[in-house]
Amino acid sequence: MKRFVRMSYLVAAVAGVGFFALSVFVLGVWPGRVLEEETRRMSPEHPLPLTASEQRGRSIYGREGCAYCHTQQIRFLKSDVERFGAPVLAWETRFDYPHLWGTRRIGPDLSREGSIHSADWHYSHLYSPRSVVPDSVMPSYPLFFQGGPDRPTQEARDLLAYLESLGRARELAGPEGEARMRTVSHRMEEMDLTSPVLNANPARSRRQGEYPRLSLGNDPARGEILYRRHCAGCHGQRGEGDGPGAYGLLPRPANLAEHEYSQDRLSFVLWNGVSGTAMPAWRDLPVQDLASLAGFVRQFYAPRSEPELPGQILELGAKVYAGHCAQCHGDEGAGDGSAVRELRMVPASFAGARPSFAVSLRAIRSGVEGTPMAPWTGKLSEAELSAAAYFVRGFYRQ
Amino acid sequence: MDRPERMSDSNTGSPRGTPAQTDTVETGLVYAHGLAAILMLFASLVFGITVSIEMVWPNALDGSPWHSWGRLRYDHTQGIMLGWLANGFFAFLYHSVPILTGRRVTSVRLGQWLFGLWNCVVVIPGWVLVLAGFSQPLEWAEFPLVIDAFVVLALLMAAVQFLPPFFSRGLEDLYVSSWYVIGGLVFTLLAYPMGNFVPELVPGARGAAFSGLWIHDAVGLFVTPLALAIIYFVIPAATRRPIYSHFLSMLGFWLLFFLYPLNGTHHYVFSVIPMEAQKGAIAASALLGVDVIIVVANLLLSLRGTGWFARDVPLRFVSTATVFYLIVSIQGSLQAQMSINRAVHFSDWVIGHSHLAMLGFATFAAAGGITHAWQRIPRARYNPRALEWAYWLLLGGVVVMVADLTMAGIVEARLWQSSAPWLDSVLAARPYWLVRTLSAIPITAGFIALLLGLTTGKRGAGMDAVRETVGAQPIQEIAPRLAVPELS
């Protein structure tokens, strides 16, 4: 009997180690094999690994615990897909040593962050998150900068490089890559999650796209709350483009007090953002809220009487504009000239936003830092500069 | 073996070996690890409170790397697991292993080395290295690899220190606490390298599968078995009655070691990890709830007659830990289910769950184990009033914190399911985060009271407290009560 008991404990002990081995096999080794096979079949033939800088940025991301608030794992779930985009596939993580999936999501998921925000936004946000997102609870990382968001250290550049790489592999796979993935994986169909867009982040700006025409809301109180929460960080309390976040941004945030915006322009910008700048899109806000916000933004501009100029100056302005400006800003001043496709951001649309004469003149004289708009002082005479600055104000369509 | 064991006094003769004597317990090492546990607990507490404050007031501290959120967050959980709980477990093992086996631990010298290695080479340098920027971004594995190597070495030393007494005694006589001690030490030694090293070698989703295993094994194969060993030890020792059923004890033990490791993938439900593995882990999670009901029923039945709140504070700590264990495990079984997981995963609900496990279940068990051992150190100071305070303050703090975080999780989950902007969920959570920070007040006070309970008061007052609450109980009487009767 004693021997039997002793035997049974021996068997039990072996079984105990067996249990552990079993768990490692069925939940570690076997899924690993399946994922490896899936990676082999779904991955593009030559996926781009991280550069040395991106790899360093990844270490910083890991070191600072970013993954403990930002997941990098869009689940196969409607709520995740609608908010962030296509679910993360195994092959997308094939260079991640170790993985950074995370299990807590205080800030948004970053799997598809790469194409959402501009570099100047990222630097400002890392340096002082609340300067650009007033309600953010993210820790600030001034240690990556030498005193200001415009003075990033190598670490900040590396981290930015890594952030910009997030989701890149999948974007580079292109439509043919997506088609191939679909033939290999049944999981997306299984879960009815054939995501229409790879990147569903509502903050992602785009150059063109459908947008709802906002009827300028008549709830200024709501508009003011939203403005303080979402906009004042950069555009400032009085809309003068001088919020705490403005310091690190190039181009500077729009001066809302010096531009008269059309309803259409505000609708477009709030819905689609301003591509190539730090201005994100706000598609996650309810349309009514956007309307209230647009209404509130419009009241920053106080109508003022600008000097009437004689007709021949307008003619001069038209001549200068046709000769130097129309290639980018378009014949009708709608920011749709023939060169637009070559530019990294869309030129100002005078039809949608009428600048005050002072702002217009300053832009044409000194250029607009952070944009392709060059200074024209020296190339044009004072008279020509003034004439053109005045002329563009005429494009405005209410 | 399948009958509930009701050991009568005639049946308590230790089958072999001499009854444990007070002088086989290395009280110096109990004392050292017990105090180290509580001191490291305070450090971990400061890390935790600081990160919670930074979530409510993000500008509270300057952006210096030495108190940046992520690094403190790493140190918080590593400190709780390796600084507080592990030291507490070691203190308890030095007390219980000689009593369970009737034999001394392997070597006092080895014990001193283990103490030094664990605290001065693993935990403190681990904390400093994390703050200095050397870490790995893996949950429950944040200390850098070089520290991990020393952890494995220390775990080996712990196995050499504590396991031989069990084997020299003969396995058939083992009480269930002994099984949990053996299981906990052996399986942690297996699981730790898997969780800490494999994800560095296996990329992305494949590595995450192993991470998921370790996240659960850290709790299931290290913390839970040793906490249960304490509970199973303290209940009969303090009530002076045997455990309700040895059969249920063993059933619970084997089911635990079968099911716990199979839970891991439930941390990544709806991920790209094969659905079969996810579903298997979810099924195992549900079964684990059943197992915990068996274990807890056995423990609560063993407590019959002690009333709702035992007068003996260590006993009260472990019986409360038992109730927390039931709640947290049922909660875990439920939140692993897809319908609940889809909503609450990633939210503060999970943070509430992990605090219920580590601060509720494991901390209460460890506090019970340490105070129980303390009562029996003849020269140790013991302050029953302070421990009374410690119990109630900690209980209040944990309940407030867990209820608060659970509600926060539900609010976040609802907003995430809606089309509300992301930031709305952050704004909605902030009042709850403030309450969570405030819950640190009773918790901190409770831990201070715990420290005072063990460092102030009369020397030898512990045994007086035992006599007052459960009657005189010389230590050598304890061992037979824990022993399993002859199995013939």
Interface residues (C-beta under 8 A of the other chain):
Chain A: M1 K2 V5 R6 Y9 A12 A15 G16 V17 F19 F20 L22 S23 V24 V26 L27 G28 W30 P31 G32 V34 L35 E36 E38 Y61 G62 R63 E64 G65 C66 A67 Y68 T71 Q73 R75 F76 L77 S79 D80 E82 R83 P87 V88 L89 A90 E92 T93 R94 F95 D96 Y97 P98 H99 L100 W101 T103 R104 R105 I106 G107 P108 P129 R130 V133 D135 S136 V137 M138 P139 S140 Y141 P142 L143 R187 P202 R229 H230 D284 L285 P286
Chain B: E54 M55 V56 P58 N59 D62 G63 S64 P65 S68 W69 G70 R71 R73 Y74 G133 F134 S135 Q136 P137 L138 E139 G170 L171 E172 G183 V186 F187 L190 A191 M194 V198 P199 E200 L201 V202 P203 G204 A205 R206 G207 A208 A209 F210 S211 G212 L213 I215 L221 W254 F257 F258 P261 L262 G264 T265 H267 Y268 V269 F270 S271 V272 I273 P274 M275 A277 G280 A281 R342 H345 F346 S347 V350 I351 W416 Q417 S419 A420 P421 W422 L423 V426 L427 A429 R430 L487 S488
